[in-house]
Amino acid sequence: MLRRDADRPQADLVGLAESIGCVGMRCTTPSELDAAIRRSGTVQDWPVLLDVVLP
């Protein structure tokens, strides 16, 4: 099991995705995840990265 270390900075995966021309979205709640999945289905011609943070 992976654990998040509170003392370590987390990688900005959304920023990284956007810096290489992809669409990036971060989700921290189930409702945000549902919305991001719906939104990702509307993106055409671009890769989509979903950064899902689990509790």
Buried (B, 14 or more C-beta within 10 A) or exposed (E): EEEEEEEEEEEEBBEEBBEEEBBBBBBEEEEBBEEBBEEBEEEEEEEBBBBBEEE
